[in-house]
Amino acid sequence: MAHFAKLSEENVVLNIVTLDNKHILDENNNESEALGQAYLAKHNNWPANLWKQYSYNTVNNQHQQGGTPFRGNAASIGGIWDPENEIFIGQKPYPSWTLDFSDAKWKSPAGDAPDRDHLWNEDTKSWYLP
């Protein structure tokens, strides 16, 4: 299955869809995003350029099954398409966080949370335990 994100003019992910691979394979059996975009435009009344293919198995610029990562992350509704870097990213969680393009992930100014129980305090720019 091929996975595509439907984008707004502002590059926000509005929806995600899957296509049978037969809609993205050219005459030489090679994947073609353009074929998928054309198919989706025709059948969804949405411009071809506002459909972007992504890998369901890519997270933080790593392929979860050992394959080649594609476009930073799997798309998610409400997430963002960064056309300059050609990656999908989640919504920015806090104003002080910055995007690390190497792993397509938002990072706090204090680094990663010590563990999953910690929460972020934007006022103090630090992690804390509730």
KATAHU-V618781 format. One record per residue. N is the residue number from 1. RES is the residue in one letter. PHI is phi in degrees with one decimal (* if undefined). Layout:
BEGIN
N	RES	PHI
N	RES	PHI
END
This chain:
BEGIN
1	M	*
2	A	-102.6
3	H	-113.7
4	F	-132.4
5	A	-108.9
6	K	-92.0
7	L	-107.7
8	S	-82.8
9	E	-61.4
10	E	-93.1
11	N	69.6
12	V	-92.9
13	V	-74.8
14	L	-93.5
15	N	-160.2
16	I	-128.8
17	V	-137.9
18	T	-117.0
19	L	-125.7
20	D	-63.9
21	N	-55.7
22	K	-60.7
23	H	-85.3
24	I	-122.1
25	L	-96.5
26	D	-83.4
27	E	-64.6
28	N	-99.2
29	N	68.9
30	N	-96.6
31	E	-65.2
32	S	-136.8
33	E	-58.4
34	A	-59.9
35	L	-64.8
36	G	-63.4
37	Q	-61.4
38	A	-63.6
39	Y	-61.4
40	L	-65.9
41	A	-61.5
42	K	-65.2
43	H	-96.8
44	N	-127.8
45	N	51.9
46	W	-140.2
47	P	-55.5
48	A	-57.4
49	N	-69.4
50	L	-101.9
51	W	-117.6
52	K	-127.8
53	Q	-77.7
54	Y	-145.6
55	S	-100.3
56	Y	-61.7
57	N	-96.8
58	T	-98.7
59	V	-137.2
60	N	50.4
61	N	61.7
62	Q	-128.4
63	H	-82.2
64	Q	-70.6
65	Q	-117.6
66	G	84.5
67	G	-81.7
68	T	-87.3
69	P	-64.3
70	F	-137.7
71	R	66.4
72	G	79.0
73	N	-152.0
74	A	-66.3
75	A	-68.3
76	S	-139.4
77	I	-59.1
78	G	91.2
79	G	-73.3
80	I	-121.7
81	W	-98.4
82	D	-98.5
83	P	-68.3
84	E	-67.3
85	N	-100.2
86	E	52.6
87	I	-136.1
88	F	-95.2
89	I	-136.8
90	G	-75.1
91	Q	-63.9
92	K	-64.8
93	P	-72.8
94	Y	-146.2
95	P	-58.6
96	S	-80.7
97	W	-78.5
98	T	-123.8
99	L	-89.5
100	D	-96.0
101	F	-68.6
102	S	-65.1
103	D	-122.4
104	A	49.5
105	K	-142.9
106	W	-73.3
107	K	-127.8
108	S	-78.3
109	P	-66.7
110	A	-101.0
111	G	85.2
112	D	-69.4
113	A	-63.3
114	P	-57.6
115	D	-160.2
116	R	-73.5
117	D	-83.1
118	H	-76.1
119	L	-116.9
120	W	-94.1
121	N	-110.1
122	E	-68.9
123	D	-65.1
124	T	-96.7
125	K	55.5
126	S	-149.1
127	W	-88.3
128	Y	-147.3
129	L	-95.9
130	P	-70.2
END
